Structure formats: structure tokens, C-alpha cells
């Protein structure tokens, strides 16, 4: 995909976005024709299927050893996410490959003038991003339903995270994802009963607030 379609449009973000959206629709329709439109569920490994007892009672006045639990598999997913994030920070900040990628974003022509194959570096970065997306889908598939249309939901969430955190910032992406996750989890629980269906509006209010205060995102650069 990168070699055939995107490398010829490097630096033209709108054109790249239109190309990738078109390819997503084409591939999505082909997968719908092949796999069907039924929902699919992935079961976690048998060793991780149970819940961990956190030793806290749900009711007041109890002693430790109670009913608050958390799935073992989600512990593994959280640990994998933290490990991947730390590894990604290390690669981008401490390795030659990461230095080339960061320099190529700021001044591609200068990097190419230094004798570095920028296209190969960009292809490797695209491959790494695709690999991480596949890993995220595999980890999340065990506690989320897999069905047609889920891709649009995740693309919208990714767009919100990038806008809130700021383009090109790993820390911003983490903060944006955490803010979005907390809003989506807490809003339906704590809003008044009649307003729980409008919890998604809080996501866009967060978006409006960040754009009004920090147009390039919380950690973005002008």
C-alpha cells in the first residue's frame, strides 16, 4: 500500500487521507463479501479466561477478600500496551532509525541530502504502524465484538486522539487516548439517567475545548 499509493504523495496529507479511506472502503467490502456480516467473538486463552480477585468488598463494612474482580486477560492487554509504548519510545528516541524518522518529518530534503534512503525509512515506519495496529486489534478482539462497521468507530477515535494529543507526539497520543477512554467509560455511568445516551457529546466537547485552547493539540507543535 505504501509503495504503490502513498510514497508518491508524500507530504500531501489530504490526498493520502483520501487514498487510504478509499482503500479502506474497498478492502472492507471485500472482507464483508468473504467473511459475511455476522458478529464474531474471540475467546482469550483458557489460562487467562478467569478474573483476578482484587481483595476488596463491594459493600461497606467488609474485610479484604471480597467481590471486586478484574479479568486476567485485561491485565495482560494493559501490560502489553505499556511494554509496546515503552519500546516505541526507546526506538524513536534512542536509535538511529528513530532519529531518521524524526528528522525526516521535520526536513525530508535535508535527510535525503545526507545520503539516507528516506523512502525506505518511511516504508519501515508504515510497516511498524501497521504491525502495531494489527497487534492492537488482536489484543482488543478478545473483549470487543468484531463486526462490520467497527473500523469506522476506531478511525473516529483515532482522529480524536490525534487532535487532542497533537500530531507527532507520543505523549500527546497517550494523554489523548486516556482522556477519551475516561470520558467514554465514566460519562454513561455518572450522567443522569436521561442523559446517558448523550455521553458521546462529551467527546466532541473535549475536542472543541482543545481546539479552542490549543489548536495544534495539547502537545502538538505549530
Secondary structure, 3 states (H helix, E strand, C coil): CHHHHHHHHCCCHHHHHHHHHHHHHHHHHHHHHHHCCCCECCCCCHHHCCEEECCCCCCCCCCCCCCCEEEHHHHHHHHHHHHHHHHHHHHHHHCHHHHHHHHHHHCHHHHHHCCCCHHHHHHHHHHHHHHHHHHHHHHHCCCCCECCCHHHHHHHHHHHHHHHHCCCCHHHHHHHHHHHHHHHHHHHHHCCHHHHHHCHHHHHHHHHHHHHHCCCCCCCCC
